[in-house]
């Protein structure tokens, strides 16, 4: 496990969560977050930006994929925390070359437990488990 990626996942969640609640420019929110949290590690900053860029480049497809994975839930009814964790998890698992998907999933489940609790963690795990990884975009 690479610690800077683990931290960047939580950073990205906190940034996209703020964006989803308040609106505004994601770049400005990201830079403000980096400054306010004094994130000096360049690889952590780079991966944080990469995660956000990946989501926003594919936002429509990712949100549709999440919505298609839901059983008995409307995408708009998902809480801010859960929605944004799913957005980042799907972005990373579908569009980035992930060597260890189980580590990525574990990190997002840990973030869910920390910010939303165990019931939400079960929900997130269930939705992510429906995600079919595309081998041509991911290396295992």
C-alpha positions in Angstrom: 0.0 0.0 0.0 1.3 3.4 -0.9 0.4 5.8 1.9 0.3 8.9 -0.3 -2.5 7.4 -2.4 -4.5 6.4 0.6 -4.3 9.9 2.0 -5.0 11.4 -1.5 -8.2 9.3 -1.7 -9.5 10.8 1.5 -8.4 14.3 0.4 -10.2 13.9 -2.9 -13.3 12.8 -1.1 -13.2 15.9 1.2 -12.7 18.2 -1.8 -15.5 16.6 -4.0 -17.8 16.5 -1.0 -17.3 20.2 -0.4 -17.8 20.9 -4.1 -21.1 18.8 -4.2 -22.5 20.7 -1.2 -21.4 24.2 -1.9 -20.7 24.3 -5.6 -18.0 26.5 -7.1 -14.9 25.7 -9.1 -13.3 22.4 -8.3 -9.8 23.7 -9.1 -10.2 26.6 -6.6 -11.6 24.3 -3.9 -8.8 21.8 -4.5 -6.0 24.5 -4.2 -7.7 26.0 -1.1 -7.9 22.5 0.5 -4.2 21.8 -0.2 -3.2 25.2 1.3 -5.5 24.9 4.3 -4.2 21.4 5.1 -0.6 22.2 4.3 -0.2 19.2 2.0 3.5 19.3 1.1 4.0 15.8 -0.3 4.0 16.3 -4.1 2.9 12.7 -5.0 -0.1 13.1 -2.7 -1.1 16.4 -4.3 -0.6 14.9 -7.7 -2.8 11.9 -7.0 -5.5 14.0 -5.4 -5.7 16.1 -8.5 -5.6 13.0 -10.8 -8.5 11.4 -8.9 -10.6 14.6 -9.2 -9.7 15.2 -12.9 -10.6 11.6 -13.7 -14.0 11.9 -12.1 -14.8 15.2 -13.8 -13.6 14.0 -17.2 -16.0 11.0 -17.0 -18.6 12.4 -14.6 -21.7 11.6 -16.7 -20.6 8.0 -17.5 -19.6 7.4 -13.8 -22.8 8.7 -12.4 -24.8 6.6 -14.9 -22.8 3.5 -14.0 -23.5 4.2 -10.3 -27.2 4.7 -10.9 -27.3 1.5 -13.0 -25.7 -0.4 -10.0 -28.4 0.7 -7.5 -31.3 -1.6 -6.7 -34.3 0.2 -5.3 -32.5 3.5 -4.9 -32.6 6.7 -7.0 -29.1 8.2 -7.6 -30.4 11.6 -6.3 -31.4 10.0 -3.0 -27.9 8.8 -2.1 -26.4 11.0 0.6 -23.6 13.4 -0.2 -21.0 11.3 1.5 -21.9 8.0 -0.1 -22.5 9.6 -3.6 -19.0 11.1 -3.6 -17.2 8.1 -2.3 -18.9 6.0 -5.0 -17.9 8.6 -7.7 -14.2 8.5 -6.7 -14.2 4.7 -6.3 -15.8 4.1 -9.7 -13.5 6.7 -11.3 -10.4 5.1 -10.0 -11.5 1.5 -10.6 -12.8 2.1 -14.1 -10.4 4.7 -15.5 -7.1 4.4 -13.8 -4.6 1.6 -14.0 -5.1 0.1 -10.6 -2.7 -2.6 -9.6 -4.4 -3.6 -6.4 -8.2 -3.0 -6.6 -8.8 -4.6 -3.2 -6.6 -1.9 -1.6 -8.5 0.9 -3.4 -11.9 -0.6 -2.3 -10.6 -1.0 1.3 -9.5 2.6 1.4 -12.9 3.8 0.2 -14.7 1.6 2.7 -12.5 3.0 5.5 -13.3 6.5 4.4 -17.0 5.6 4.4 -16.8 4.1 7.9 -15.0 7.2 9.2 -17.4 9.8 7.7 -20.8 7.9 7.4 -20.7 4.8 9.7 -21.0 1.1 9.3 -24.4 0.9 7.7 -23.2 3.2 4.9 -20.1 1.0 4.6 -22.3 -2.0 3.8 -24.2 0.0 1.2 -21.0 1.2 -0.5 -19.5 -2.3 -0.4 -22.7 -3.6 -2.0 -22.7 -1.1 -4.8 -19.0 -1.4 -5.5 -19.3 -5.2 -5.6 -21.7 -4.8 -8.6 -19.0 -2.9 -10.5 -17.5 -5.0 -13.3 -13.9 -4.1 -13.7 -12.8 -3.7 -17.3 -9.5 -5.5 -17.8 -8.4 -3.3 -20.7 -8.4 -0.3 -18.4 -7.1 -1.9 -15.2 -4.1 -4.1 -14.5 -4.5 -6.6 -11.7 
